[in-house]
Amino acid sequence: MSRTLRKRAVLLALPAAALLALMPTTASAYPNPGRVTGSVVTHDPSMIRTPSGQYLLYATGGGIASKTSTDRTAFSAGADAFSSRPSWWRNYSSVPEAWAPDISYHGGKYLMYYSVSKFGSNTSAIGLAGSTTGQPGSWSDYGTVYTSNSSSDFNAIDPNLFVDDDGKWWLSFGSWWTGIKMIRIDPSTGKQLSSHTTRYSLASRPSGTKAVEAPFIVKRNGYYYLFASYDTCCAGTGSTYKVKVGRATGVTGPYRDRNGVPMMNNGGTPVLESHGSVIGPGGQSVMNDVDGDLIVYHYYDGNDNGTPKLGINLLNWSSGWPVAY
């Protein structure tokens, strides 16, 4: 048995109270990323495992950068999702490039929501593409799903699709401004449901910095868990990014942290923070794999001039809260 599997077996055998005691209280308590090799420079990764066992990862950059792996350790760089970038991107970014993709598989098709904007602006759009294979170059673009502009109090980037047990589709998104939002999605189109146009608020920082973004929602053991990235990314070793989580009994909230503080009032229980040479972990997604749930994220390598790299850790839920290991 590998060292990782032995450690996982020990953690899973612990009672919930013991797991709560293991939740990090100091930076040194956070786990290092699991071992990855090859093409590991990445930002805002979203990963899925195909029926053939291939790990397919998409991330910020260009026409949406891709990587693949057969073992979740050695990663190879691939082509961009889009061989030619949709013309509408130029309405939101002069570069143009796409950020923070979210890949999932539903009804025989891979779906990818993604962001188009420019740094620091909320003149932004969430786009949607579909593919029967999920492979680079196979994506058909379906245009915009939701937009924001300079008069909006939110930012339409960092999308995440969540499909509930009752078959309802929800899209969370948001970055800075008034925080994390959610809308209802029509499963037949992948776009906003015309009969349900409410925009919900899930997390906010009403005082001090507005820095909360990159939502990701999962449901475990009867609770909805909202992961989000807090503080500042994209500054190399000066980054202060961190991942926090809250939970709720309903998908639209209210989400609260382990201490009962609402995420609408700066709440959030830490999952990953800077430690050692692992600086500013964030831009996270969560995927279920054969050995459990994974948190997939980027961090800035303090031993490599702050280069953004791929981080992967398992999550243990025994305490009722996700603990990375």
NORDA-V612483 format. One record per run of one state. SS is the DSSP state (helix for helix, strand for strand, loop for the rest). FROM is the first residue (numbers start at 1). TO is the last residue. Records with the same first field share a line. If there is no record, write none. Layout:
SS=FROM-TO + FROM-TO
This chain:
loop=1-2 + 14-15 + 23-26 + 30-36 + 39-40 + 42-45 + 50-54 + 60-64 + 70-73 + 78-86 + 92-98 + 107-108 + 117-123 + 132-139 + 149-159 + 164-168 + 174-174 + 176-179 + 186-191 + 193-199 + 204-211 + 221-222 + 231-235 + 239-241 + 249-255 + 257-261 + 266-268 + 273-274 + 276-277 + 290-291 + 302-306 + 317-322 + 325-325
helix=3-13 + 16-22 + 27-29 + 87-91 + 236-238 + 263-265
strand=37-38 + 41-41 + 46-49 + 55-59 + 65-69 + 74-77 + 99-106 + 109-116 + 124-131 + 140-148 + 160-163 + 169-173 + 175-175 + 180-185 + 192-192 + 200-203 + 212-220 + 223-230 + 242-248 + 256-256 + 262-262 + 269-272 + 275-275 + 278-289 + 292-301 + 307-316 + 323-324
